Amino acid sequence: MNNSSLLVRLGLRQSGPWEPPKLLDRLLSSPIRAAAHYLYRWIVGVRGWATRRHFLDTVEAQGTPKVRVVCISDTHDKIVPEIPDGDLLIHAGDLTDHGTPEDLQRQIDWLASLPHAHKVVICGNHDSWFDPSARVAKGMDVDTKGPQFPDNMYYLQHETRTIKFANGRSLKVYGAADIPRCGPDSFSYQYDRSTPPWKGVVPSDVDILITHPPPRHHLDLGLGCYGLLAEIWRVRPPLHVFGHVHWGAGRQVVFWDETQRAYEVLTEDGKEYGQEFKTESLGNRLSYLGRLVAAATMATILLPVWLFAPDILAAEGRGSSSILVNAGQMYGNTGKLGNSVQVIDL
C-alpha cells in the first residue's frame, strides 16, 4: 500500500475528483488556493448571512409578499420523504438513473402529488429520454411516448417561463440541462468543455436560473463549467439552482465584486479537464490573496455590528449578489438520500 492509499483510508485525502478534497489535498495542491478557499468561505458565510437577514427583515417590515422556492435535484429514482411546503418546487435534473419514460413518469407522478402550486423540472445527464440523440444511443425507440406532465408542472430546456403566483408576484424562470461531457453518449445534452453553449443565452432579466451543472468554483468540487460561470457573471440572477455534483450540495450567497473575482482567479488551477487556462504570476496571486485577507478581516470586524444592527447594510439592489443553490439530494456517492432540501424566500 502506497502512502497515498494509506492517507485515503485514514480519511486524510480524497479518493477521487467526485469527493470533496481534504485540507491536506488542498495544501499539497497549492497553499495559496487552500488559503483562498477558506478565506472565501468565511467571507461569503458572514456577509451572505448578514445580507439575507437584512433582506428578510426588510421584506417583513414592508409587508412585501414572498415567494417560497423549494429546491431539489439528483433524486435518482428515489422519493424524498419530507418536502417542505412552498409556492414553487424546482427539480434541477437527474430524476432517474436510466432515463426511461417509465422511470421518468414515476418521478413526475411523485412530484405531481406534492401540494406546491407550481413546479419546474429540467432533466439531468441521466434522464436520457429527453435528449433525442441520447435516446438513440440508449437504444430507445425514437417514437416512444414520453412522460406526461400535469398542467402546473413546466419542463424547460433552453426555455423561459413567467410564473404568476396567488399573492400577486411573478417570477421569470429559465431552465436548461446542458452539461459538460461526463459520460457515454446515452447521457443527455452533453457538450465539449471547450465549446460551452451558454454565452448570451440566458435572459438578462431572469429571476431564477435552473441548470443541471454548477458554475465553476462554486459548490462544484472544481467540476463546474467555466462558460456557465461567465454567463452568470453577465446575468447575475437573484437565484441559480443546480445539482449534479452531489458532494457540493448546499447554498452560497455570492457578491459580484472584486473579492469574488479574486477568489475565482486564485481557485483556478490552470486547467479544466485538459482545457488550459492562463494562470496568474506568483506576484499577482499574492496580490489577490491580500485582497481576500482584507475582505475577511473587514467581515470579521463588521460581524458584531451586523449581529445587532443588520440595517447598517446598504441596499445594493438587483445584480449586486445572487443565491447559488446546489440542490442535490444524494448524499455524496452513497446512493442514498441524505442532503437537506433547500428552501429560499424571494
C-alpha positions as CSV (number, residue, x, y, z in Angstrom):
1,M,0.0,0.0,0.0
2,N,1.4,3.4,-1.0
3,N,1.3,6.5,1.2
4,S,-1.5,8.0,-0.8
5,S,-3.7,4.9,-0.4
6,L,-3.0,4.9,3.4
7,L,-3.9,8.6,3.7
8,V,-7.2,7.9,1.8
9,R,-8.0,5.0,4.2
10,L,-7.3,7.3,7.1
11,G,-9.6,9.9,5.7
12,L,-6.9,12.5,5.2
13,R,-7.0,12.5,1.3
14,Q,-9.9,12.4,-1.1
15,S,-10.2,9.1,-3.1
16,G,-11.3,10.8,-6.4
17,P,-12.5,14.0,-8.0
18,W,-16.1,13.4,-7.1
19,E,-15.4,13.6,-3.4
20,P,-14.6,16.8,-1.5
21,P,-10.9,17.5,-1.1
22,K,-9.5,17.3,2.4
23,L,-7.4,20.1,4.0
24,L,-4.2,18.0,3.1
25,D,-5.3,17.7,-0.5
26,R,-5.7,21.5,-0.8
27,L,-2.4,22.2,0.9
28,L,-0.5,19.8,-1.2
29,S,-2.1,21.1,-4.4
30,S,-1.5,24.8,-3.6
31,P,-1.2,26.6,-0.3
32,I,-2.4,29.8,-2.0
33,R,-5.5,28.1,-3.4
34,A,-6.1,26.5,0.0
35,A,-5.9,29.8,1.8
36,A,-8.2,31.4,-0.8
37,H,-10.8,28.6,-0.3
38,Y,-11.1,29.0,3.5
39,L,-10.9,32.8,3.4
40,Y,-13.7,33.0,0.8
41,R,-15.9,30.5,2.8
42,W,-15.6,32.8,5.8
43,I,-16.3,36.0,3.8
44,V,-19.4,34.7,2.0
45,G,-20.6,32.9,5.1
46,V,-20.6,36.1,7.2
47,R,-21.5,38.6,4.6
48,G,-24.1,36.3,3.0
49,W,-25.8,35.6,6.3
50,A,-25.9,39.3,7.2
51,T,-27.3,40.2,3.7
52,R,-30.0,37.6,3.8
53,R,-31.0,38.6,7.3
54,H,-31.2,42.3,6.2
55,F,-33.3,41.3,3.1
56,L,-35.8,39.2,5.1
57,D,-36.2,41.8,7.8
58,T,-36.8,44.5,5.2
59,V,-39.4,42.4,3.3
60,E,-41.2,41.6,6.6
61,A,-41.2,45.3,7.6
62,Q,-42.5,46.4,4.2
63,G,-45.1,43.7,4.0
64,T,-43.9,42.6,0.6
65,P,-45.3,39.2,-0.4
66,K,-42.6,36.5,-0.5
67,V,-42.4,33.6,-2.9
68,R,-41.1,30.4,-1.2
69,V,-39.0,28.3,-3.6
70,V,-38.3,24.7,-2.7
71,C,-35.3,23.3,-4.5
72,I,-34.3,19.6,-5.1
73,S,-32.2,17.8,-7.6
74,D,-30.5,14.4,-8.2
75,T,-33.2,12.2,-6.7
76,H,-32.2,9.2,-9.0
77,D,-35.5,7.3,-8.8
78,K,-35.9,7.9,-5.1
79,I,-38.7,9.6,-3.2
80,V,-37.6,12.4,-0.8
81,P,-39.7,11.6,2.3
82,E,-40.3,15.2,3.5
83,I,-40.6,18.1,1.1
84,P,-41.3,21.4,2.8
85,D,-44.3,23.3,1.5
86,G,-43.8,26.3,-0.7
87,D,-45.1,28.3,-3.7
88,L,-42.7,26.9,-6.3
89,L,-41.0,23.5,-6.4
90,I,-37.8,23.1,-8.6
91,H,-36.2,19.8,-9.6
92,A,-32.8,20.5,-11.3
93,G,-32.4,17.2,-13.0
94,D,-31.3,13.6,-12.7
95,L,-34.8,12.5,-11.7
96,T,-33.7,8.9,-12.6
97,D,-30.8,6.6,-13.1
98,H,-31.6,5.2,-16.5
99,G,-33.9,7.9,-18.0
100,T,-36.6,5.6,-19.4
101,P,-40.1,7.0,-19.9
102,E,-41.4,4.7,-17.3
103,D,-38.9,5.7,-14.7
104,L,-39.4,9.4,-15.5
105,Q,-43.1,9.1,-15.3
106,R,-42.9,7.6,-11.7
107,Q,-40.8,10.6,-10.6
108,I,-43.1,13.1,-12.3
109,D,-46.2,11.4,-10.7
110,W,-44.5,11.8,-7.3
111,L,-43.7,15.4,-7.9
112,A,-47.3,16.0,-9.2
113,S,-48.6,14.6,-5.9
114,L,-46.9,17.3,-3.9
115,P,-49.0,20.4,-2.9
116,H,-46.9,23.1,-4.4
117,A,-49.0,25.3,-6.7
118,H,-46.2,25.5,-9.4
119,K,-43.4,23.1,-10.3
120,V,-40.5,23.4,-12.7
121,V,-38.4,20.5,-13.9
122,I,-35.3,20.2,-16.1
123,C,-33.5,17.0,-17.0
124,G,-30.1,15.8,-15.9
125,N,-27.5,13.8,-17.7
126,H,-29.1,10.5,-16.6
127,D,-32.5,11.5,-17.9
128,S,-31.8,10.1,-21.4
129,W,-35.2,10.1,-22.9
130,F,-35.4,13.9,-23.1
131,D,-32.5,14.2,-25.4
132,P,-33.2,12.7,-28.9
133,S,-29.6,11.8,-29.5
134,A,-29.1,10.2,-26.1
135,R,-32.4,8.3,-26.7
136,V,-30.9,6.7,-29.8
137,A,-27.6,6.0,-28.0
138,K,-29.5,4.4,-25.2
139,G,-31.3,2.1,-27.7
140,M,-34.7,3.5,-27.0
141,D,-37.3,3.7,-29.8
142,V,-37.2,7.3,-31.0
143,D,-41.0,7.3,-31.3
144,T,-41.5,6.0,-27.7
145,K,-44.2,8.1,-26.0
146,G,-42.5,10.3,-23.3
147,P,-43.7,11.1,-19.8
148,Q,-46.7,13.3,-19.3
149,F,-46.6,16.5,-17.2
150,P,-49.6,18.0,-15.3
151,D,-50.7,21.5,-16.1
152,N,-48.9,23.1,-13.2
153,M,-45.5,21.4,-13.9
154,Y,-43.3,23.0,-16.6
155,Y,-40.4,21.2,-18.3
156,L,-37.8,23.6,-19.6
157,Q,-34.9,23.1,-22.0
158,H,-33.4,26.4,-23.0
159,E,-36.9,27.9,-22.4
160,T,-38.3,30.7,-20.3
161,R,-41.5,30.6,-18.2
162,T,-43.0,33.5,-16.3
163,I,-45.0,32.2,-13.4
164,K,-47.7,34.2,-11.6
165,F,-48.4,33.4,-8.0
166,A,-51.6,33.8,-6.0
167,N,-50.0,36.6,-3.9
168,G,-49.6,38.8,-7.0
169,R,-45.9,38.2,-7.5
170,S,-44.5,36.8,-10.8
171,L,-41.1,35.4,-11.5
172,K,-39.3,34.7,-14.7
173,V,-37.6,31.3,-14.8
174,Y,-35.1,29.9,-17.3
175,G,-34.1,26.3,-17.4
176,A,-31.5,24.3,-19.4
177,A,-29.9,20.9,-18.8
178,D,-26.8,21.1,-20.9
179,I,-23.8,19.7,-19.2
180,P,-20.0,19.3,-19.8
181,R,-19.3,15.8,-21.2
182,C,-19.0,13.4,-18.3
183,G,-20.1,10.0,-19.6
184,P,-21.3,7.9,-22.5
185,D,-23.4,9.2,-25.5
186,S,-26.5,8.0,-23.7
187,F,-26.1,10.9,-21.3
188,S,-28.3,13.8,-22.1
189,Y,-27.3,17.2,-23.6
190,Q,-23.6,16.8,-23.2
191,Y,-21.2,19.4,-24.7
192,D,-17.4,19.6,-25.0
193,R,-15.9,21.8,-22.3
194,S,-14.1,23.8,-24.9
195,T,-17.4,24.9,-26.5
196,P,-19.9,25.7,-23.7
197,P,-23.3,26.7,-25.1
198,W,-24.1,29.4,-22.5
199,K,-22.8,32.7,-23.9
200,G,-25.7,35.2,-24.2
201,V,-28.5,32.6,-24.0
202,V,-29.9,33.4,-20.5
203,P,-32.3,36.4,-20.4
204,S,-30.8,39.3,-18.6
205,D,-33.9,39.8,-16.5
206,V,-34.4,36.3,-15.3
207,D,-35.3,35.8,-11.7
208,I,-34.4,32.1,-11.4
209,L,-31.9,30.3,-13.5
210,I,-32.0,26.4,-13.3
211,T,-29.2,24.3,-14.8
212,H,-28.1,20.8,-14.1
213,P,-24.4,21.5,-13.8
214,P,-22.9,24.0,-11.4
215,P,-20.8,27.0,-12.4
216,R,-17.1,26.6,-12.0
217,H,-15.6,27.3,-8.5
218,H,-19.0,27.4,-6.7
219,L,-20.4,24.3,-4.9
220,D,-18.8,22.2,-7.6
221,L,-15.6,20.5,-6.2
222,G,-13.9,22.2,-9.2
223,L,-16.0,20.2,-11.7
224,G,-18.3,23.0,-12.8
225,C,-18.4,24.8,-16.1
226,Y,-16.3,27.9,-16.8
227,G,-18.7,29.0,-19.6
228,L,-21.6,28.9,-17.2
229,L,-19.7,30.9,-14.6
230,A,-19.1,33.6,-17.3
231,E,-22.8,33.7,-18.1
232,I,-24.0,34.1,-14.5
233,W,-21.4,36.9,-14.2
234,R,-23.2,38.6,-17.1
235,V,-26.8,37.9,-15.9
236,R,-26.4,37.9,-12.1
237,P,-29.7,36.1,-11.5
238,P,-31.2,36.5,-8.0
239,L,-31.3,32.7,-7.7
240,H,-29.4,30.0,-9.5
241,V,-30.4,26.4,-8.8
242,F,-28.4,23.4,-10.0
243,G,-27.2,19.9,-8.9
244,H,-25.1,17.2,-10.5
245,V,-22.1,17.3,-8.0
246,H,-23.6,15.5,-5.0
247,W,-20.9,16.4,-2.6
248,G,-21.3,20.1,-3.5
249,A,-24.8,20.3,-2.0
250,G,-25.7,23.4,-0.1
251,R,-26.1,27.1,-0.7
252,Q,-23.9,30.2,-1.1
253,V,-24.6,33.9,-1.4
254,V,-22.1,35.4,-3.8
255,F,-21.3,39.0,-4.5
256,W,-20.4,40.2,-7.9
257,D,-17.4,42.3,-6.9
258,E,-13.6,42.2,-6.9
259,T,-13.5,40.0,-3.9
260,Q,-15.3,37.2,-5.7
261,R,-13.2,37.8,-8.8
262,A,-10.1,37.4,-6.7
263,Y,-11.3,34.1,-5.3
264,E,-12.2,32.7,-8.7
265,V,-8.8,33.7,-10.1
266,L,-7.0,32.1,-7.2
267,T,-9.1,29.0,-7.3
268,E,-8.5,28.3,-11.0
269,D,-5.9,25.6,-11.2
270,G,-5.0,26.4,-14.9
271,K,-6.9,23.5,-16.5
272,E,-10.4,22.2,-16.9
273,Y,-10.3,18.6,-17.8
274,G,-7.5,19.2,-20.2
275,Q,-8.5,22.7,-21.3
276,E,-5.7,25.1,-20.5
277,F,-6.3,28.5,-18.9
278,K,-3.8,31.2,-18.2
279,T,-2.6,31.2,-14.6
280,E,-1.5,34.4,-12.8
281,S,2.0,35.0,-11.8
282,L,3.0,34.5,-8.2
283,G,3.1,38.2,-7.6
284,N,-0.5,38.6,-8.9
285,R,-1.7,35.7,-6.9
286,L,-0.3,37.1,-3.7
287,S,-2.0,40.4,-4.5
288,Y,-5.3,38.7,-5.0
289,L,-4.8,36.8,-1.8
290,G,-4.1,40.1,0.0
291,R,-7.5,41.3,-1.2
292,L,-9.2,38.2,0.3
293,V,-7.3,38.7,3.6
294,A,-8.5,42.3,3.7
295,A,-12.1,41.3,2.9
296,A,-12.1,38.5,5.6
297,T,-10.7,41.0,8.1
298,M,-13.4,43.5,7.3
299,A,-16.2,40.8,7.6
300,T,-14.8,39.8,11.0
301,I,-14.7,43.4,12.2
302,L,-18.3,44.1,11.0
303,L,-19.8,40.9,12.3
304,P,-20.7,42.3,15.7
305,V,-22.3,45.3,14.0
306,W,-24.3,43.1,11.7
307,L,-25.4,40.9,14.6
308,F,-27.2,43.7,16.3
309,A,-27.8,46.2,13.5
310,P,-28.3,44.4,10.2
311,D,-29.9,47.6,8.8
312,I,-26.3,49.0,8.6
313,L,-26.1,47.1,5.3
314,A,-26.7,49.3,2.3
315,A,-29.5,48.1,-0.1
316,E,-27.3,47.4,-3.1
317,G,-30.2,46.3,-5.4
318,R,-30.6,43.6,-8.0
319,G,-27.3,42.4,-9.6
320,S,-25.1,43.0,-6.5
321,S,-25.5,39.4,-5.2
322,S,-27.0,36.1,-6.0
323,I,-28.0,33.0,-4.1
324,L,-26.4,29.8,-5.6
325,V,-28.0,26.5,-4.6
326,N,-26.7,23.0,-5.2
327,A,-29.9,21.2,-4.5
328,G,-28.6,17.6,-4.9
329,Q,-30.4,15.1,-2.6
330,M,-28.0,12.2,-3.0
331,Y,-25.5,12.1,-0.1
332,G,-22.3,12.0,-2.0
333,N,-21.5,8.7,-3.6
334,T,-23.5,6.6,-1.2
335,G,-26.5,6.1,-3.5
336,K,-28.8,7.2,-0.6
337,L,-30.7,10.3,0.0
338,G,-29.3,12.5,2.8
339,N,-28.9,16.1,1.9
340,S,-31.3,18.8,3.1
341,V,-34.0,20.2,0.8
342,Q,-33.1,23.8,0.1
343,V,-35.8,26.5,0.8
344,I,-35.3,30.0,-0.4
345,D,-37.6,33.0,0.1
346,L,-37.5,35.5,-2.7
